[in-house]
């Protein structure tokens, strides 16, 4: 088998990672009130912190020498099909569980003073969504995965629709419909796999013999959901609409975690279940990825809204991820996973920075700013650092993943590697262009003169993100060591034909 299972821990850490934030969110809905804002916020903070703490034993107790699933939990759920409450993680999924819990804590702290109405509902939506997203990364049963995968849409739909901008209802509907419709074909593929195998066990599906035609159809059905979620060109158009309308916390979680659900799906389903189709259609996937990297990079350069610019840059960065997955070598796949984790830090930090400016001026139009450094030097220090990381500056986490993917792409085909490398130039162009217009030069707007520099709370959040971006950029070994054996097992599995 590509990945077996090893003895589970006596403590159900994955269940705790899923349900601690969900239960905290439900308690918050029950007792949190706007007339007790400090109590409500403190309760949300306690729930988010507890959610992060229960993920730490997953890292400290993880055995990086095996590709087998660890911390496995398996309980019969629906006997007739059969469906199991079946959880487990490997080196591919571990970091995403921890990243989800960490970003949720950051978002709760970031919304501390900004959210002043329906505070309990806002915080609860993020806590519940955190548990559901952890469920996606931990599920080893196909139906359980699908339920978690779809359920994540509901809190994000509410977050955008209730606390978003003027066009929030349109953006929320577009986000919901795109992602829901794409996922319906995945359900069809899962039902077909269940009918062929008699089980929803994902690890068993990895071994299931399938004809080439079956593999192609299953691959395309899965692609419909995962491509929308990433999002890949040309089904990316919901993202630039969703980000400007979403509140800051919504944008951070959307960019840092939700986009990763689709990319993770390729690793857990598309590649191991349909290895022959993955090889046959790799040319299509590489072409779509390069279009996202290059074309969307140019689109980002002409944006007038900071949130839209960062949203388009996210699509370009996720293009690197899918490119890395479909060149079938260690550098490519590991680079793609590292890029996913790094993008969680960098894009999350970029949207937090834009949120800091929005809280003060209630706009994220680039033309409304200029000379911000004159009033907010501490803020601009962080803003420049994260923009450099977004552009892939060596020494930051943004460089590591992109460099590994380019390295893998050059091994695969020099021209593809060369085309991918143009993204570094484009990333520098749109990131520096935005920084120049927003932060530097004379003060272009009287409102900018009224700005005050970041508070202690904002400094703490951005400081933690800066430390992570620099630490991962300077010392990526802890991140790559964990995933190495699991990625090698996936590559070995995909190299063997099912025909």
C-alpha positions as CSV (number, residue, x, y, z in Angstrom):
1,X,0.0,0.0,0.0
2,X,1.1,3.6,-0.6
3,X,0.4,4.5,3.0
4,X,-0.6,2.1,5.8
5,X,-1.7,3.0,9.3
6,X,0.3,2.8,12.5
7,X,-1.1,2.4,16.0
8,X,-3.2,5.4,17.0
9,X,-2.6,7.5,20.1
10,X,-4.6,6.8,23.3
11,X,-5.7,10.5,23.2
12,X,-7.8,11.4,20.1
13,X,-5.8,14.4,19.1
14,X,-7.4,14.8,15.7
15,X,-10.9,14.7,17.1
16,X,-9.9,17.4,19.6
17,X,-8.3,19.5,16.8
18,X,-11.6,19.3,14.9
19,X,-14.1,19.6,17.7
20,X,-12.5,21.9,20.3
21,X,-12.9,25.0,18.0
22,X,-16.3,23.8,16.8
23,X,-17.6,23.4,20.4
24,X,-16.0,26.7,21.4
25,X,-17.8,28.3,18.5
26,X,-21.2,26.8,19.6
27,X,-20.6,27.9,23.2
28,X,-19.8,31.4,21.9
29,X,-23.1,31.5,20.0
30,X,-25.0,30.5,23.1
31,X,-23.5,32.9,25.7
32,X,-21.7,35.6,23.7
33,X,-23.4,39.0,23.5
34,X,-22.6,42.4,22.0
35,X,-23.3,44.1,25.4
36,X,-20.5,42.0,26.9
37,X,-17.8,42.5,24.2
38,X,-14.7,41.8,26.3
39,X,-16.2,38.6,27.7
40,X,-17.2,37.5,24.2
41,X,-13.8,38.2,22.7
42,X,-12.0,36.6,25.6
43,X,-14.1,33.4,25.1
44,X,-13.3,33.4,21.4
45,X,-9.6,33.8,22.1
46,X,-9.7,31.0,24.7
47,X,-11.4,28.7,22.1
48,X,-8.9,29.6,19.3
49,X,-5.9,29.2,21.7
50,X,-7.2,25.8,22.9
51,X,-7.7,24.8,19.2
52,X,-4.0,25.6,18.5
53,X,-2.7,23.9,21.6
54,X,-4.3,20.5,20.8
55,X,-2.5,20.5,17.4
56,X,0.9,20.8,19.0
57,X,1.1,17.1,20.1
58,X,0.5,16.2,16.5
59,X,3.9,17.7,15.6
60,X,5.8,16.7,18.8
61,X,4.5,13.1,18.5
62,X,4.9,12.8,14.7
63,X,7.2,10.1,13.3
64,X,8.8,11.6,10.2
65,X,10.5,8.3,9.2
66,X,7.3,6.7,8.0
67,X,4.8,7.5,5.3
68,X,2.0,5.6,7.2
69,X,-1.0,7.5,8.5
70,X,-0.6,8.5,12.1
71,X,-2.9,9.5,15.0
72,X,-5.5,7.2,13.3
73,X,-9.0,7.1,14.6
74,X,-11.7,4.8,13.1
75,X,-15.2,4.4,14.4
76,X,-18.2,2.9,12.4
77,X,-20.6,5.7,11.5
78,X,-23.1,4.6,8.9
79,X,-23.1,0.8,8.8
80,X,-25.2,0.3,5.6
81,X,-22.6,1.8,3.2
82,X,-20.2,1.4,5.2
83,X,-19.0,4.9,6.2
84,X,-16.5,5.4,9.0
85,X,-15.5,8.3,11.1
86,X,-11.9,7.7,10.0
87,X,-9.1,10.2,10.6
88,X,-5.4,10.3,10.2
89,X,-2.5,12.5,9.1
90,X,0.8,12.0,7.3
91,X,3.7,14.3,6.4
92,X,1.6,16.0,3.7
93,X,-1.3,17.0,5.9
94,X,0.3,17.7,9.2
95,X,1.4,21.3,8.5
96,X,-2.0,22.3,7.2
97,X,-3.8,21.1,10.4
98,X,-1.4,23.3,12.5
99,X,-1.5,26.2,10.0
100,X,-5.4,26.2,10.2
101,X,-5.4,26.4,14.0
102,X,-2.7,29.1,14.0
103,X,-4.4,31.3,11.4
104,X,-7.7,31.1,13.3
105,X,-6.0,32.4,16.4
106,X,-4.4,35.3,14.5
107,X,-7.8,36.2,12.9
108,X,-9.5,36.2,16.3
109,X,-6.9,38.6,17.7
110,X,-7.0,40.7,14.5
111,X,-10.7,41.3,14.8
112,X,-10.5,42.2,18.5
113,X,-11.5,45.9,18.3
114,X,-12.5,46.0,14.6
115,X,-15.6,43.9,14.9
116,X,-18.2,45.8,17.0
117,X,-21.5,44.2,16.1
118,X,-22.5,40.5,16.2
119,X,-19.1,39.8,17.7
120,X,-20.0,36.3,19.0
121,X,-21.4,35.2,15.6
122,X,-18.3,36.6,13.8
123,X,-15.8,34.8,16.1
124,X,-17.9,31.6,16.2
125,X,-18.0,31.4,12.4
126,X,-14.2,31.4,12.3
127,X,-13.9,28.8,15.1
128,X,-16.4,26.5,13.5
129,X,-14.8,26.9,10.1
130,X,-11.4,26.1,11.6
131,X,-12.6,22.7,12.9
132,X,-14.3,21.9,9.6
133,X,-11.1,22.7,7.7
134,X,-9.0,20.6,10.0
135,X,-11.5,17.8,9.2
136,X,-10.8,18.1,5.5
137,X,-7.1,17.6,6.1
138,X,-7.6,14.7,8.5
139,X,-10.4,12.7,6.9
140,X,-9.5,9.3,5.5
141,X,-13.1,8.4,4.6
142,X,-14.3,9.8,1.3
143,X,-17.8,10.8,2.5
144,X,-16.5,12.3,5.7
145,X,-14.0,14.4,3.6
146,X,-16.8,15.5,1.3
147,X,-19.0,16.6,4.2
148,X,-16.2,18.6,5.8
149,X,-15.2,20.0,2.4
150,X,-18.7,21.3,1.7
151,X,-19.5,22.4,5.2
152,X,-16.6,24.9,5.1
153,X,-18.5,26.9,2.6
154,X,-21.3,27.8,5.0
155,X,-19.3,29.9,7.6
156,X,-17.3,31.6,4.9
157,X,-20.5,32.5,3.0
158,X,-21.9,34.0,6.2
159,X,-18.7,35.9,7.0
160,X,-18.6,37.5,3.6
161,X,-22.4,38.0,3.4
162,X,-22.8,39.6,6.9
163,X,-19.6,41.5,7.6
164,X,-18.4,42.2,4.0
165,X,-18.4,45.3,1.9
166,X,-21.1,47.0,-0.2
167,X,-21.3,44.2,-2.8
168,X,-21.0,41.4,-0.2
169,X,-24.2,39.5,-1.1
170,X,-23.1,39.2,-4.8
171,X,-19.6,38.2,-3.8
172,X,-20.9,35.6,-1.3
173,X,-23.3,34.1,-3.7
174,X,-20.7,33.9,-6.4
175,X,-18.2,32.2,-4.0
176,X,-20.8,29.8,-2.8
177,X,-22.2,28.8,-6.2
178,X,-18.8,28.4,-7.9
179,X,-17.4,26.1,-5.2
180,X,-20.6,24.2,-4.6
181,X,-21.3,23.4,-8.3
182,X,-17.6,22.4,-8.8
183,X,-17.9,19.9,-5.9
184,X,-21.0,18.1,-7.2
185,X,-19.0,16.2,-9.8
186,X,-16.6,15.2,-7.0
187,X,-19.5,13.5,-5.2
188,X,-20.3,11.6,-8.4
189,X,-16.7,10.4,-8.6
190,X,-16.8,9.4,-4.9
191,X,-20.0,7.4,-5.4
192,X,-18.5,5.7,-8.4
193,X,-15.4,4.7,-6.4
194,X,-17.6,3.4,-3.6
195,X,-19.6,1.4,-6.1
196,X,-16.4,-0.1,-7.6
197,X,-14.7,-0.8,-4.2
198,X,-17.5,-1.3,-1.7
199,X,-15.9,1.2,0.7
200,X,-15.3,5.0,1.2
201,X,-11.8,4.3,2.6
202,X,-9.5,6.7,0.8
203,X,-6.4,4.6,1.3
204,X,-8.2,1.6,-0.3
205,X,-9.2,3.8,-3.3
206,X,-5.5,4.5,-3.8
207,X,-5.0,0.8,-4.6
208,X,-8.2,0.3,-6.6
209,X,-7.5,-1.0,-10.2
210,X,-9.1,1.3,-12.7
211,X,-9.0,1.4,-16.5
212,X,-7.5,4.5,-18.2
213,X,-10.9,5.8,-19.2
214,X,-12.2,5.5,-15.7
215,X,-9.1,7.3,-14.3
216,X,-9.5,10.1,-16.8
217,X,-13.2,10.6,-16.0
218,X,-12.5,10.5,-12.2
219,X,-9.6,12.9,-12.6
220,X,-11.7,15.4,-14.5
221,X,-14.6,15.1,-12.0
222,X,-12.2,15.8,-9.1
223,X,-10.5,18.6,-11.1
224,X,-13.9,20.4,-11.3
225,X,-13.9,20.9,-7.5
226,X,-10.2,21.2,-6.8
227,X,-9.5,23.7,-9.7
228,X,-12.3,26.0,-8.5
229,X,-11.1,25.9,-4.9
230,X,-7.4,26.6,-5.7
231,X,-8.5,28.5,-7.9
232,X,-6.9,27.7,-11.3
233,X,-7.4,29.7,-14.5
234,X,-10.1,30.0,-16.0
235,X,-12.3,29.2,-13.0
236,X,-10.6,31.8,-10.8
237,X,-13.0,34.7,-11.3
238,X,-14.9,34.3,-7.9
239,X,-11.7,35.1,-5.9
240,X,-11.0,38.7,-7.0
241,X,-14.7,39.4,-6.2
242,X,-14.7,37.7,-2.9
243,X,-11.6,39.2,-1.4
244,X,-12.4,43.0,-1.7
245,X,-15.9,42.4,-0.2
246,X,-14.7,40.0,2.6
247,X,-13.8,41.5,6.0
248,X,-10.1,41.3,6.9
249,X,-10.4,38.0,8.8
250,X,-12.4,36.4,5.9
251,X,-9.7,37.4,3.4
252,X,-6.9,36.0,5.7
253,X,-8.6,32.6,6.1
254,X,-9.7,32.5,2.5
255,X,-6.2,33.0,1.2
256,X,-4.2,31.3,3.9
257,X,-6.3,28.1,4.3
258,X,-9.3,27.7,2.0
259,X,-7.4,27.8,-1.3
260,X,-5.2,25.0,0.1
261,X,-8.2,22.6,0.4
262,X,-8.2,22.3,-3.4
263,X,-4.5,21.8,-3.8
264,X,-4.5,19.3,-1.0
265,X,-7.2,17.4,-2.9
266,X,-4.8,16.8,-5.8
267,X,-2.3,15.1,-3.5
268,X,-4.8,13.0,-1.5
269,X,-7.1,12.0,-4.4
270,X,-6.2,12.9,-8.0
271,X,-2.6,11.8,-8.1
272,X,-2.8,8.5,-6.1
273,X,-6.3,7.4,-7.3
274,X,-5.7,8.2,-11.0
275,X,-1.9,8.0,-11.5
276,X,-2.1,7.1,-15.3
277,X,-4.6,9.9,-15.9
278,X,-2.5,12.3,-13.9
279,X,0.5,11.5,-16.2
280,X,-1.7,11.7,-19.4
281,X,-3.2,15.0,-18.4
282,X,-0.1,16.5,-16.9
283,X,0.4,18.7,-20.0
284,X,-3.0,20.3,-19.5
285,X,-2.3,20.9,-15.8
286,X,1.1,22.4,-16.5
287,X,-0.4,24.7,-19.2
288,X,-3.1,25.9,-16.9
289,X,-0.6,26.4,-14.1
290,X,1.7,28.5,-16.3
291,X,-1.2,30.6,-17.5
292,X,-2.0,31.3,-13.9
293,X,1.6,32.1,-13.1
294,X,2.3,34.4,-16.1
295,X,-1.1,35.8,-17.3
296,X,-2.5,36.4,-13.9
297,X,0.8,38.0,-12.9
298,X,0.2,40.6,-15.6
299,X,-3.4,41.1,-14.5
300,X,-2.2,41.8,-10.9
301,X,0.0,44.6,-12.2
302,X,-2.9,46.7,-13.4
303,X,-5.1,46.4,-10.3
304,X,-6.3,49.6,-8.6
305,X,-7.4,47.9,-5.4
306,X,-4.9,46.4,-3.0
307,X,-7.1,43.5,-2.1
308,X,-7.7,42.6,-5.7
309,X,-4.0,42.9,-6.4
310,X,-3.1,40.4,-3.6
311,X,-6.0,38.2,-4.6
312,X,-4.6,37.9,-8.2
313,X,-1.1,37.4,-6.8
314,X,-2.6,34.4,-4.7
315,X,-3.9,32.8,-7.9
316,X,-0.4,33.2,-9.5
317,X,1.3,31.7,-6.4
318,X,-1.1,28.8,-6.3
319,X,-0.3,28.3,-10.0
320,X,3.2,27.4,-8.7
321,X,1.7,24.8,-6.4
322,X,-0.2,23.0,-9.1
323,X,2.8,23.2,-11.5
324,X,5.0,21.6,-8.8
325,X,2.5,18.7,-8.3
326,X,2.3,17.7,-12.0
327,X,6.0,17.6,-12.9
328,X,6.3,14.4,-10.8
329,X,9.6,14.9,-9.0
330,X,10.6,15.5,-5.4
331,X,11.6,19.1,-5.7
332,X,8.3,20.0,-7.5
333,X,5.9,18.3,-5.1
334,X,7.8,19.3,-1.9
335,X,8.2,22.8,-3.3
336,X,4.5,23.0,-4.0
337,X,3.6,22.0,-0.4
338,X,6.2,24.4,1.0
339,X,4.7,27.1,-1.2
340,X,1.2,26.3,0.2
341,X,2.5,26.7,3.8
342,X,4.5,29.9,3.0
343,X,1.6,31.4,1.1
344,X,-0.5,30.9,4.2
345,X,1.8,33.1,6.1
346,X,2.6,35.6,3.4
347,X,-0.9,36.2,1.9
348,X,-2.4,36.2,5.4
349,X,0.1,38.8,6.5
350,X,-0.6,40.9,3.3
351,X,-4.3,40.9,4.0
352,X,-3.7,41.8,7.7
353,X,-1.6,44.8,6.5
354,X,-4.3,45.9,4.1
355,X,-6.8,45.5,7.0
356,X,-4.7,47.8,9.2
357,X,-5.0,50.5,6.5
358,X,-8.7,49.8,5.9
359,X,-9.5,50.1,9.6
360,X,-8.1,53.7,9.6
361,X,-9.2,55.0,6.2
362,X,-12.1,52.6,5.1
363,X,-10.7,52.1,1.6
364,X,-8.2,49.8,-0.1
365,X,-8.0,51.7,-3.3
366,X,-4.3,52.4,-4.1
367,X,-5.0,55.9,-5.3
368,X,-6.3,56.9,-1.9
369,X,-2.9,56.4,-0.3
370,X,0.7,57.7,-0.8
371,X,3.4,58.6,1.7
372,X,2.1,56.4,4.4
373,X,5.6,55.9,5.7
374,X,5.6,59.5,6.9
375,X,2.9,58.7,9.4
376,X,3.3,54.9,10.0
377,X,7.0,53.9,9.8
378,X,6.5,50.7,11.9
379,X,3.7,49.6,9.8
380,X,5.5,50.2,6.5
381,X,8.5,48.1,7.8
382,X,6.2,45.1,8.0
383,X,4.3,46.0,4.8
384,X,7.6,46.1,2.8
385,X,8.8,42.9,4.3
386,X,5.7,41.0,3.5
387,X,5.6,42.5,0.0
388,X,9.1,41.3,-0.6
389,X,8.2,37.8,0.6
390,X,5.2,38.0,-1.8
391,X,7.7,38.7,-4.6
392,X,9.8,35.7,-3.6
393,X,12.8,37.6,-2.0
394,X,15.6,35.2,-0.9
395,X,15.6,34.9,2.9
396,X,11.9,34.9,3.1
397,X,9.5,31.9,3.0
398,X,8.1,33.1,-0.4
399,X,11.4,32.2,-2.1
400,X,11.8,28.7,-0.8
401,X,8.7,27.1,-2.4
402,X,9.1,29.0,-5.7
403,X,12.7,28.1,-6.0
404,X,12.1,24.4,-5.3
405,X,9.3,24.3,-7.9
406,X,11.5,26.1,-10.5
407,X,14.3,23.7,-9.7
408,X,11.9,20.7,-10.3
409,X,10.5,22.3,-13.4
410,X,14.0,22.7,-14.9
411,X,14.6,19.1,-14.2
412,X,11.4,18.2,-15.9
413,X,11.8,20.6,-18.9
414,X,14.1,23.6,-19.1
415,X,11.5,25.8,-21.0
416,X,8.8,25.2,-18.4
417,X,11.3,26.1,-15.7
418,X,12.2,29.3,-17.6
419,X,8.6,30.3,-18.0
420,X,7.9,29.6,-14.3
421,X,10.8,31.8,-13.3
422,X,9.2,34.8,-15.1
423,X,6.8,34.8,-12.1
424,X,9.6,36.1,-9.9
425,X,10.0,39.1,-12.1
426,X,6.2,39.7,-12.3
427,X,5.9,39.2,-8.6
428,X,8.5,41.8,-7.9
429,X,6.9,44.2,-10.4
430,X,3.4,44.2,-8.9
431,X,4.5,44.0,-5.3
432,X,7.0,46.9,-5.6
433,X,4.6,48.9,-7.7
434,X,2.0,48.7,-4.9
435,X,4.4,49.5,-2.1
436,X,5.8,52.5,-4.0
437,X,2.3,54.0,-4.6
438,X,1.0,53.2,-1.1
439,X,3.9,53.7,1.3
440,X,6.4,56.1,-0.3
441,X,6.6,59.5,-1.9
442,X,4.9,62.7,-0.5
443,X,1.6,62.5,1.3
444,X,-1.0,62.4,-1.4
445,X,-4.1,62.6,0.6
446,X,-5.0,64.8,3.6
447,X,-6.6,61.7,5.3
448,X,-3.1,60.0,5.2
449,X,-1.8,62.9,7.5
450,X,-4.3,61.8,10.1
451,X,-3.1,58.2,10.3
452,X,-1.6,56.8,13.4
453,X,1.0,54.0,13.5
454,X,0.1,50.4,14.5
455,X,-1.0,49.6,18.0
456,X,0.6,47.0,20.3
457,X,-1.9,44.4,19.3
458,X,-1.3,45.0,15.6
459,X,2.5,45.0,16.2
460,X,2.2,41.6,17.9
461,X,0.2,40.0,15.1
462,X,2.4,41.4,12.3
463,X,5.6,40.6,14.3
464,X,4.6,37.0,14.8
465,X,3.9,36.6,11.1
466,X,7.2,38.4,10.2
467,X,9.1,35.9,12.4
468,X,7.5,32.9,10.7
469,X,8.1,34.3,7.2
470,X,11.8,34.9,8.0
471,X,12.3,31.7,10.0
472,X,10.8,29.6,7.2
473,X,12.9,31.5,4.6
474,X,16.2,31.0,6.5
475,X,15.6,27.6,8.0
476,X,13.0,25.5,6.0
477,X,14.4,22.2,7.1
478,X,11.8,21.5,9.9
479,X,9.1,22.0,7.3
480,X,10.6,19.8,4.6
481,X,11.8,17.0,6.9
482,X,8.3,16.2,8.1
483,X,6.9,15.8,4.5
484,X,9.9,14.1,2.8
485,X,9.0,10.5,3.4
486,X,5.3,10.9,2.6
487,X,6.1,12.8,-0.6
488,X,8.6,10.0,-1.7
489,X,5.9,7.4,-1.0
490,X,3.4,9.4,-3.1
491,X,5.9,9.7,-6.0
492,X,6.6,5.9,-5.8
493,X,2.9,5.2,-5.9
494,X,2.2,7.5,-8.9
495,X,5.1,6.0,-10.8
496,X,3.4,2.6,-10.9
497,X,0.6,2.2,-13.5
498,X,-2.8,0.8,-12.6
499,X,-3.3,-0.5,-16.1
